[in-house]
Amino acid sequence: MSRVLDGTGPRAEPERDGTPRTDRSGPMDLRLVPPALAAWATAALTVDAPGAWAAVTAAVGLVGGALLLSVRRPGGAGGAGRAETDPPADDAVAARRRASTGRAVTGTSTGTASTGTASTGTAVTGQGRWAERARWAERVRWAERAGWAERVRWVRARFGWARAAVAAVLLCAAAAAASAGLHGADVRRGPVPELARRYAAVTAEVEVSGDPWLSRPRVRGDHAAPAAVLVRAEVRGVEEADGRRVRTRTPVLLVVDPDVPAPEESAAGGGSSGPPPDRAGQSVSAGRAAWLGLLPSTRLRVAGRLAPGLTGGDRIAAVLRVRGRPEPRTVAGPSGPQRWAGRLRAGLRDATEDLPGDARALLPGLVVGDTSRITPELDHAFEETDLAHTLAVSGSNLTVLLALLIGPPGLAQRAERRGLAPRLGLSLRATALLAGALTLGFVVVCRPDPSVLRAAACGAVALLALATGRRRSLVPALATAVLLLVLYDPWLARSYGFLLSVLATGALLVLAPGWSEALRRRGVRPRLAEALAAAAAAQAVCAPVVAVLSARVSLVAVPCNLLAEVAVAPATVLGFAALAAAPVAMPVAKLLAWCASWPARWIAGVARTGAALPGAGVDWPGSWPGALALAVVTVAVVLAGRRLLRHPAWCGLLAVLLVLLVTRPAPLTRVITGWPPPGWRFAMCDVGQGDATVLAAGEGAGVVVDAGPDPALVDDCLRRLGVTRVPLLVLTHFHADHVAGLSGVLRGRAVAAIETTAFAEPAEQAEFVRREAAERHIPVTTAVAGEERRTGPLTWRVLWPPPSPPPSPSQSPRVPPPWQGAGAGWEPDGPNDASVALLVRTGGLRLLLLGDLEPPAQQALVRSPAAADLAGVDVLKVAHHGSAYQEPELLRLAAPRVALVSAGAGNPYGHPAPATTAALRAGGAVVLRTDRDGALAVTGTGGRGGRMGVVRED
């Protein structure tokens, strides 16, 4: 959410320094907030509830609201409810005042009999005294009755307002329940849900309703599940296997595997934003590109199998996995507006094609929310620094464009208004119409998805601020936007993105102005105070929800947002200019995109730098109780911060402590945590079911052997070890549990070279490694038995695999040739037997790293000439996660003092096998495993008199 909203306050009045001052006079209008919240909560609870519940809720709310509005207000005009025996209001007030003073005051009424002196203030006696007392008592009673009457009238007036407010809440809840019931019925009606429960094979006509995207690849065992294309669509017609056809309109999620061909173009054609692929020589990548290029409103005819949705409470009625036979076919192309929007988006991609990597990926996301080029590494950096909102279409995009059109806040309706509109000679009415057209075009180009509609609504709030300069109108406008959006699409009530947008906007409107003024009173410059207040307010309010989603709290979010904010507006404006220029003048669009690449690279650099800090975030319970605890902590920090601002010394000390917590200098971290232990030689990371080990190669340097299955886990391990330079990364083989975390090793580190096995299978993982290395210009070499290398205190020799002859012309390059060296004609049975095995020497220690070698390769290794050097090693990295398939002769020959096993807790393979650990212990080895002991580090020296130890990370 853009911090521009913080500046869209009320009437701008100049300060002494010439900066505008926000007028905060008058109470905040919150009357529309309860109805909006009631509608939001009702929609969230009833959108997937049975239809009867939604109907009952709507009926109760409607009847209750109608009854409250139909009850007549007690008492009429002119004080009809006043008792006849009451004295006039002035007499009653005077009587109450005399009663409150407690003083005796003589009456002055005419015709009163009295004795003695008649002068004013003289005490009366006898019957006159008693008469005066009686009149006084009667007036006191009248005063009391008059006071109660006034109180009753006050309560009635207040109750009248409360009655209207409660009626509004009930009516809005009724409307939300009705809308949610109808939308929920859309998901449950028709034949599709029942067919999904039967996992029926169908042929369906579907209409694409959103931009396709790629799923994240997941590692299953030693293989990575290929990324599939996911498409939100609506089933318009379905045909079962028996030939029955039914017309319907049901939302589904299409899952398109890599081997599914591109949709065949019909006479309607034109369903893709890019050129159609060459179907004669179509590859998997070409088919995937065609699916990813589909435009909303395109109609397809596909065959596949239905299945129930993976999660309940979603707007998806079923999942349709598309089959390749019969081939998918385009029935109708996209609508005219979507075709136009697709050309604009494609033009922006073409204009940014030649930009540097980060700018090429980031600029389309900043402008129109196109994140198709965002790499997992860059996406992780934005998530770690809470900058992910810049990658999605948000109200900030529209706010920047409207601010460029209308000018500074508070001047939109004045003669001295600024912006492009007055320079173009546009009147206020024409400016408003142009702003509305710009908003409509923004929605069409960025797709009318719920997130885009949410952004348009939040941008409309900013438009109201720019046009009126009134803060009091902003909160009701936000409440109105929330109410209308929830009624239009009740599924938004369950959207975390919608919740974060509303919270951020509310924080900028409610909290940020007060915090900004507090900072300015303490001497902070106005511009800096506004930016600090906006970033801190949005972070404080959104952090609990972000913690639920990521189970993590970013400590660098506020400074990173402050640093990135200065570049968001230039990148957005220049990016939209390139978007508009691309269809008519591509060279101009490329020039504008090149100019926009500089602020885009700044934003990416901020994200990468912040994410690379060792203490960029702390783990937090990812649950609603955890969110509540974080909210309590946030409130306590805010309250304490108000007091600390009065003591600059304490503020400075806390700032230093925060910097130390975020940067975590290695010497300080080692003293506090004891990790990594001093003089560590070898470390085994806890990366789950996979392998990732590190050999210390000097200060801040380490030779990494395998990358594990998860980039985040291996990156975190290397960060804690203080490894910033990698002279060599050895990937023993191409199974996903050893190479899928490659991007985590490369993240923020200088990697000099990558060494792999020659057996390039699985092919997709081998291609992934080559592609990642090529993007970063890292050379890739092949390990061969007999190779010896040295770096720092490390020396090692490659024991396996043996060298292979070059393939003959008749052999396909993808088919591994027979291997030589260990035995004539020996050939690996698979990637495991082709693993790179190393014998490492460091500090007098001898370490044997076996990769995932299976018994055939282990037997060949025992028979090789290198077997003489394997006797009595200090440390053994047990092959294949300690599986039961081990060569007993190799275990007896190695006879390690310590055996380390990398395995995931609760893995379905039973690793490590009890027989393997028993055999190692029988040979005198101490067996340690990451699934129980966590990350492990070997210290000490070998040889005679040497002492070796293994330290567990707490």
N, C-alpha and C positions, 0 to 999 in steps of 0.2 A: 504494500500500500504506500502510495507516494506521500512523502512528507510535505508536498505542496499544500495539502489540505490544511496543515497547521497555519499556513499563512492566509487562508481564505476566511479570515475572521470578519468581524463586523466592521463598522465604520473606521476607516484608517485616519488617524490623527497624527500629525508629525510630532516627533519628540525634538528635543534640543539638538540631538545629533542628526536629525533629518530622517530617521527611520520611522516607519509607521508604527503607531501604538494601537493595540487592540482595546476597544472599549468593551468592558465586561459588565457594564452596568445592567441591572435588571436580572430577575430570576430566570433560570433556565426552564423552558417549556417542556415538560415531560408528560403531557397529557396523552400523547399517542403511543408512548412506550409500553404501558401495560397491555393495550389491545394487540400491539405487534408481538409482544412476548407470548401472550395467550395463544395467538394464531400459530406462532412458531412451535410452541410446545404441543399443541393439539395436533398439528400436522405430523410432527415427529412420532407421536404415539399412535396415531390412527391410520397412517398411510399404508401399512401392511397388516392392519388388524382386520378381522372379519367384517364384512360389509354391514352386518347388523349393529356392531359396536359403533361404527362411524355414523350410521343413521340415528341411533339412539343419542349419541353425543350431539349431533347437529340439532336434533329435535329438542333436547333439553336446553341447549343454549339459546335456540330461537324462542322457545316458549318463555324462558326466564327473562330474556332481554325484552321481549314484548310486554310481559307483565310489568316489569319495572318502568317501562316508558309509558304505560297506559294508566298507572296510578296517578290521580290528581294530587297536586301539591296542596297540603293543608293550609288554610288561611287564604283570604282573598286580598285584593288590592286595597290599599287604604287602611290597613290595620283592622280588618273585619273580625279578626280573632281576638281582639282585645276585650277584656271583661268590662262590663258597664260600670261596675263599682270602683274601677280603677280611677285614681285622680289623673288629671292631665299630666303629660310627661314631665313638664317643668316642675310641677309640684312634687311628683314622685322623686325626681332627681334631687330636688332640694331637701325632701324629707330624708333621703338616704344620706345626703351629706351631713345633715344635722345629727342623724343617728350615729354617723361615724365619728363626729367630733366629741360626742358625749356631753355637750354643753346645753344648759337650759336657756331657751330663748322665748321671750314673751310673745304672745300673739298680738296681732295688730288688727284683727277683724273688727268691723263696726258692729255696734249693738251688743257688745260684751259687757256684762255687769261686773264691776270690780269696785273694790273699796281701797281707800288709801290713795296714794299719789298715782296719777295716770301717766307719769313720765316714762319714756322708753328705758328698758333695762331695769325697772324697779320690780322687785319680787312681789307677788300677789299672795294673799292669805285667804283662808276660809274656803267658801264654796268656789270662788274664782280659781283658787289653786287646784282644787280637785277637777274642775272643768277643763282647765288647761292641761292637766295630766291626761285626762280622758282623750281630749283632742290629739295630744301628742302620741298616745298609744295607737289611736286609730290611724294616724298618718304613718306611723312605723309599719303597721300591718299593710297599709296600702303600698308603701314603698317595697316591702318584701314581695307582695303579689306582683307589682310592676317589674321588679328585678327578675323574678322567675319567668314572667311572660317574655321579657327580652331574651332571656337565656333560651327559652323554648324556640322563639323565632330564630335565634342564631343557629341552634342545632338543626332546625328544619331547613334553613338555607344551606348549611353545610351538607346535610343529608341529601338535599336535592342534587348537589354537584356529585356526591359520591354515588347516588343512584344512577345518574347518567353515565358515570365512568364504569360502574359495574355492568350496566346494560351494554355499553360498547364492548367491554371485554367478552361478555357472553355471546354477543352477536358475531364478533370476529372469530371467536372459537367455533361457533356454529358454522360459519362460512368455511373455515379451514377444515373442519371435519367433513363437510360435504365435498369440498374439492379433493381432500385426501382420499375419501371413499371412492370417488369416481376414478382418480388416477390409480389407486390400488386395484380397482376392478379391471382396469385396462391390462394389468399384468396377469390377473388370474383368469380372465375370460378366454373363450375360444378353445380350440383343440390343442394348441401348442403345449400348455402345461401338462396335460394328461399324456400326450405323446412323449414329452421329455421324461416323465416318470417311467414310461415303458422303454426308454432308450430306442425309440423307433427310428428307422431309416426313412427319410422323406426327401421329396423334391420341393423346394420352396422358392417363391418369388419374394425377394427382400429389397427394401429400399435403404440405402446407406444414410445414416442420420448423423454421423460425425466423422472426423478425420481418423483414418486408420493409424495404428501405432504398433511398434514391436514390443513383444513381451520380453521381460528380462530373462536371460538364459540361467537355468538352474542346474547345479551339479547334483547328479544322482549316482552315488557310488563313484566309479572312475570315469563316468561319461557325463558330458554336459548336454542337457536337454536342449535341442535347437530352439532358437527364438522363433516364435510364431507371430504372424500378423493378426492383430485383434481389431475387429471392426464392430462398432455399435450400429445396429440396423433394426428395422421393423419388418416382421413377416407380414406381407400383404395377401399371400395365398399359399396354401400348403397342399401337397398331393402325397398321399400315403402310398405304400408299396402295392396296395390292392387297387389303386387307381382312383380312389375317392378324392375329390377336390373340394376345399373349403376356403372361402374368403374370410380373412381376419385382419387384425391389426395389432400385433403383439411384439413388444420389444425383445430382442435377443442379442446375444453376443456371438459374432462369427469368429471362429478360430481357424486360421488358414495355415497349414503346415508348409514347410519350405518346398516340398515336392509337388504342391498343387500348382498347375499352370495358371497363367494369367487369364482373366475372363476374355472369352472370344467376342470380338466386336460384331455387333449386329448392324442392321441398317441404321438404327438410331445412333449407335456409337457414341464416342466422345465422353466416356465415363471417367477418363483419367486426365490429370492435369499435365501429364507429360506425354511425349510421343509414344505410340503403341510399340511394344517390343517386337522383334523379328521372330515370328512364331516358327519359322523353319529351323532355326538354330537356337531356340530359346533355352536358356540355362535357368538354374534355380534362382540365381540372383536377379535375372530379368523378370521372372514371374513374381518374385517378391516385390520388386520395384513397381510393377504394374499394380499390384494390390495396394501398396502404400500410396500410390498416386490417385486412388479413387476419390472422387469428389462427393460431398453430401448431395442427397436427392437422386443419385444414380440408382437405377433398378437393375437387379441381377437375378438370374435364374441359376440356382445352385442345388447340388445334391449333397446330402450329408446325413449325419446321425445326431439326433437331439439328445440332450442330457440336462438334468436339473442344474440350476445355478449353483455355483460353488459356495456362496454365502447367502444366508437369509436376509430379508429386509432390504433387498436391492431392487432397483427398477428393472432388472433383467429377469424375464420369465423363464428363459432357458438358454443353454449354450448349444450352438449348432456348429459342429466340426465339419468343415467343408471337405468333400472328397474330390479327387482329381478326375474321376470317371463317373458319369459323363462330365465333360469339361464344363466349367462355369461359363455362362454366356451373359453378355450385357443386353438387357431388354430395352432400356431407355436411358438416355444420357442425362446429365444433370440439368437443372433449371438454368435459365439465363443469368440471374444474379450469382448463382454459385459458379457458373462457368466463368463469369467475369472476375469473381473473387479468386478463382483458381489461377487465372492468367496473371493476376497481380502477384499472388504468392509465388508462383513459378518464376515470374520476372525478378522478384527479390532474391530467390535462390540463385538464379543465373548471375545477378549483379554481384553477389557475395561469393561466387564460386572460387575466385582467384585470391581471396583474402587469406591471411595467415590462419592457422588452425583454430585457435580460440575465437577469433573474430568471425570466422566463417560459420562456426557452430552457434555462436551466441547471438549475433545480430538478428537473424530471423525470429529467434525466441523473444528477444526484447521488443520487437515491433509487432508481430502478429501471433506470438505464442507457438511458432513452429519449432519444436524441439527435436526434430528428427535427426539432426546432426550432433546433438549433445552426447558426448561420450560418457560412459559410466564414471570415469575418473572426474570429469568436470562437474557432472551432476552431484557426485559425492562432495566435492568441494563446496558447492553452493548449499547443499543441505547442512554441512558442518558449520557453516557461518550464518545460517538463517537468511541467506540471500535467494532462496529458491523462489520467492515471490516475484523476483525480477524475470524469471524464465517463463512465467505464466502471464497470460493476458490479465491485467488488473486495471483498477480505476486510475492508476498513475499514468498509463499510456494515454487515455482519453483526457485526463486532467491537463497533461502537458500540452496537448494539441489545442484544447479549448483556451488555456491560458495564453498560448501564442496568438490565438485569434482575438480574444477579448482584451487581454492586457492585464495589468496589475489588479488585485482585488480592491474593491471599494471605489473604483473609478468607472465601472461598466456603464453607469447611468449618468455620468457627468459629462459636461462639455469637453473636459480635458482628458477624456478616456483615451487609452492607448491601445497597443496591439495592432494587428494587421487590418482589422476591420475599418477603423477610421482612415487609415492610409489609403484604403481602397475606395473610400467614399461611401461606405455602407451605413445606412441608418440603423437605429437600434432594432427596429423590427426586422430588417434584412439580416442583421447580425444574428438575431435569435433564430431566424429560419435557417441560416447557414450553419449555425452551431447544431441545430437539430438534424440537418442533413448530414453533417459530419459524424454525428453520433450514430445515425442509421448506417452510414457507410462503414463505420468502424465495426458495428455488429455484424454486418454481412461479410466483410473481409476476414474478420477473426472468427467467423462461424457463430451462429446463434445457439451455441451450447449454453448450458446453465452457467458455466463459469464466465462466459462472455456477457451474458445477461446480467449477472451479478456485477461484473466490472462496469457495464454501462450504467447500472443503477447507482453505483458508488461514484462514477464520474458525473452523473447528473446531480448528485449532492454537491460536488465541487463546482459544477456549473451554476447552481443556485447561489453558492457562496460568492462566486465571481460576479454574478449579476446583481446581487442585492447588498453584499457587504454586511449581512446581518448574521451574527452568531446564533441568536435565539431561534432562527428559522432552520438551522442545520439539523439539530437533533430531531425535531418533528419530521423533517424531510427524510432523514435516515430511517426513522421508524416507518414512515409511509412506504419507502422503497422496500424495506424488509417485508411489510405486510403484503404489498402487491406481489412481490416475487414469490412469497410462500403460497399465496392463493393461486398464482399462475402455475407454479410447479412445486407441489408439496414435498417432492423428494429432496429439494434443497434443504429442508429442515433437518435432514440427516447427513448433510454434506459437511465434512470438516473444512473444506475450502471456503464454503459459504460462512461458516462460523468464524473462521479466522479473518475473513474480509470484514465482516460486521464488527468484530471486536477491535480490529486495527483502526477502522474508520471511527468507531465510537471513542476509542482512546485519543485519537488525534483531535476530535472535536470537544471532548469533555475534560481530559486530563492535561493534554499538552499545553493549552494556553496558560493555565495556572502554574504549571511547572516552569514554563518559559519566563513568566513574570517573576517567579521566585528567583530564578537564576540571574535575571537582569538586575534585580535589586541587590544581588551580591556581587555585582561588578562584571558579570559575564557579558560579552558583546552581544547585541541583539540577534544578529544572524546566527551566531554560534549557539546562543541560548535556545532559539527556535529549533535548530536542527537537533541539539541534544535532547530537548524535551520531547520532540516528536519520536525520535528513535527509542528513547527510554520508555515512553508511554506505550508505544506499540509492542515493544519487547516484553514489558511487564505484564500486559494483559494477555498476550498471545502465548507466552512461554508455557503455561500449564497445558494448553491444548497441544502444542508442539511436542511436549514431553510425552503425552499419551501416544502420539504417532511414532515418535522415534526413540523413546526411552532414553533420551539424552537432553541435556541442557547446554546450550552454547554459551561460553564465556566471552566470546569475541563478537557476538552478534551486533551489539551496539556500535563499537568502533568500526566494524566492517561495513555496516549499513551507512554510517556517516561518511566513510571514505568513498563508498560506491555511489552514494546519492548525487554527488557533484557531477558524475558522468552519465547518469541515467537520462536526464533531459536532453543533452546534446545527442546522445546515441539514438534516442527515440525520434527526435525531430529529423535528424539527418536520415535515419532509416526509413521513416515514412516518406521523406522526399525522394529517396531512391526507389521506394515502392511505387510512387506515383509516376516517376520519370521512366521506369523500366519499359512500359509498353510503347512509349513514343520515342525515346532516345536512350538506348542502352549505354552508350559511352558516358552520357551524363549520369546515368544511374550508377555506373561503376565508379565514377569519380566521387559521387556522394557517398556510396558505400565505403569507399576507401577512407573518406574523411570520418565516417561513423565508426570505422574499425578502431580508431585510436581510443575513444572513450570505451568502446566495447572491450578492448584488450585491457584497459585499466580495471574495469569491473572484474574480468576474469582473473587478472593478477591479484586483486584484493582477495578474491575468493580462494585462490590457490595458496596464497601466503597465509591467510588466516587459518585455513584447514591444515596446513603443514605444521602449525605450532603444536608442541607436545600436549599442552593443556588447553586445546581449543574448546573442549567440552568435557563434561562429567556425566557419567551414567546416572540415570534416574529411573525409578519405577515407572514403567509404561502402562499405567492404569489410572482410573479416575480417582481412587484414593491417593495415588502418587501426585496427580494433578492438584488435588485439594491441598496436599502437604506443600507443594511448590507455591501455591497461591498464598498460603499462610506465611511461608518464608519470604515471599515477595513483599507482602504487606509489612512484615516486620522490618525488612531492609529499607523500604520507603520511609517508614516512620523514624527509623534510626538515622537515615540519611538526612532528614530535615534537621535533626539536632547536630549531626556531624558537619553540616555546611557552615555552622557557626564557628567551627574550630579548624582552620586551614591545616594546622600541623597534623591532626588526626587524619584528615582527608589525604594529605600527601603520603602518610605512612600506609594507609589502606591501599592507595594507588600502587605503591611499590610492592606490597604483598600480592596484589592482583597480577601485576606484571610477572612476578616470580612464579605465581601459580600457573600462569598461561605459558610462559616460556620454558619453565622447568629446566634450569641449567643442569647438565648431567652431573657435575660434582655434588650439587645440592640434593638432587634427587637420589643419588646413590647413598648419601649420608642418611637421608630420611627413610627411604624404603629398603635400602640394602640390595636393590636391583638396578642394573646388573651387578653381580659381585665383582670386587676388584680382581683383576687378572683373569677374567673369564677367557676360555679358549674356544669353547664350542657351546652353542645354544640350540635347543630344540623348542620351536614355538608351538604353542597350543592353538592349532588351527582347525580343530575338529577332525573329521575323517579325511586326513590328507597328510602331506609332508611339507615341512618348511623348516630348514635348519640354516644356521649361520656360523661361519668360521671367522673368528676375530682376526683382522688383517691390519691392525694399527688403530690409532686414534680416529674414531668416527668412521672407520672403514670395516667392511666385512664381505667375505665371499659367501653368497647366498646359494644354497643348494635346494632347489624346488621352491615353488611359490604358494602351495596349498590351494584349497578350493575357493577361498573367499578373499577378495582384495582388501577388505576392511580389516580382517584379522591379521593378515601378514603385515600390513602397513602399521598397525598398532604395535605388533611385536617388535618390528624394526625400530619404530619410534622410541619405544621404551628402552631398547638396547643402545640407543644413540647412534644408529647407523645412518649416515647421510651419504656415504660413497660406497659404491659396489664395484670393485675392480672386475669381478666376473660373476655372472649369474649362470649357474649350471641347472639345466632342466633335464632331469634324468630320463624322462620319457614324456609322451604327449597325452597321457591320461589327464582328465579334467581335475582330479584331486591333487595334481602336481603342478598344473600350469594355469588354471582358471584365475588364480590370484595374481597373475603377472602384473596387471595394472597397479596393484597395491605396492609391489616392489618398486615399480618405476615412478610412483607418485612422489614428486619432490626430491628425488635422489639422482645423482649422477651415476649412471650405469655405463661402464666402459665397453662391455662385450657380453654376449649371450652364447653359451655353448650347449648344444643339444645332441641327442642321438641321431644317427642316420636313418633310423626306422621311422618314417614320417606318417605314422598312424596313431590315433584316428586323424584322418586327413583334415577335418574341419578345425581340430585343435592345433594341428601343425600350421595351418593357414593363419589361424588367429595369432600365433606367436610371431610368425613372419610379418604379419600386418602391423602388429604393435611395435615391433622392432623397427620396421621401415618408417613408420610415422615419426619416430624419434631419432632416426639415423643411427641406430645401434647395430654394429656388425654381428652377424650370426655365424658361428663356426660349428664344426662337427667334431665331437670327441671320439678318439680312436685309442684303443688299448696300446700302452707303451708311452703315451704322451706324458711328459713331465713338465710342471710349471711351478713358478714361485712368485709370491707377492708378500712383502712384509715379512713377518715371522713364519709364514705358511709355505710349505712345500707339499706337493701332492703328485700322485701318479694315477693315470687312468688305467684301471684293471679290465674294464669291460665297457663297451662291446668290442669284439675283435674287428679289424679292418675288413671292409668289403670291397670287392672289385667293382669297377664302374659297370653300369648296366650295358648290356649289349644292345645294338640297334633294334633287335627284335623285341626287347623287353619294354613294357610300358614303364614310364618313369614313376608311376604311383605304386607299382608292384615291387616290393623289396626283393633284391636279388639274394641268392644263397650267400651265407657268410663263411668266411675262412678264418683260420687262426687257431681257434680252440679245438677244432677237429675238422677233418676234410668233409666238406659238404654240409656242415652244421648250419641250420636255419632256425631263426627264432619262431616260436609258436605264436607270439603276439607282442604287443608293446612292452609288457612286463619283462620278458626275457631280453629285450633290447635296452634295458635300463643302463644308464651310466653308473659304474661302480668306481669308487675312489678310495685310495689309501693315502691318508693325510698325516703329516707330521708337523707338530707345533709344540714348542716348549718341552721337547722330550716325550710328548705323548704321541701315541699311534692310534689313529681312528680309522675304522673300516666302515664306509658308507655303501650299503648294498642296493639302494634304490628299492625297486619292487621285483628283484630277480626271483624267478620261480625255480623249483628243483632242477630242471634240465640245465639251465644256465649256471646254477650253483655247482652242479656236478662238473660241468665243463670248466668252470673257474678253478675248482680243486685240482683238475688234471692239467691246468695250464702252468707254464713256467713261473708265473707270478705267485703260485701257491706257497713257495718257500718263504715269502715275505709276510704271510698272513698269520703266522703262528704267534699266539700270545699277544694280541692287541690289547690296548687299554680300554678302548670304547668301541662298542659295536652298535651301529644303527641297524636294528633288526629289519630284515627285508619284509616288504609287503605288509606293513603294519602288524607284524607278529602273527601272520596267518599260520594255519596248521601245515601249510606246504613249505617245509624247510628241508634242507639237506643235512642230516645229522653229522655227516663227516665234516662239513664246513663249520658247523657249530663247535665240534670238538677241536678242529684245527685252530680256529680263531681263539677259543678259550678266553673270552673277554673278562676283564675285571668288572666292567659296568656295561649293561645292555639297556639301551634306550628304545622305547616303542612309541611311535606317534599314532594315536588312534582317537576316534571321537567317542565321547560318552554315549552309551546306549546305541551304538551302531548296530545295524541289522546283520552284520557279518560275523559277530562274535569275536572280533579282533580285540586284543590278542588272544590266540587260542591257548587254553590251559596247558595243552601238551607242550607248546613251544616255550612258555614261561617256565614250566617245570624242567624241561631239558636244559635251559640256560642256568637255572638255579643249581641244577645237579652238577653243572660244570664249574660252579664256584662264582657265578656272576651275580651282581646285584641288579635286579630288574626294576626299572622305573618306567612309568607310562604316563603320557600326558592326559589321558582321560580321567585319571585319579590324582596325579601329582601336579598337573598344570605344566606351565613352561619350566624347562630345566636348563641349567647352565653348568658346564664342566669347568673346574678350576684346577690349578696346581701344575705340577711337572711330573714327567715320567722318568724312567730309568731307575738305576739303583739309588736308593735313598730318597727318591722323589715321592711326594705326597699328592694324591689326587682327591678331589672332592666334587660332589654334585649338590648344587643349591637349587631349591624349589622357589619359584616366585610366589609370594603370598598374595 
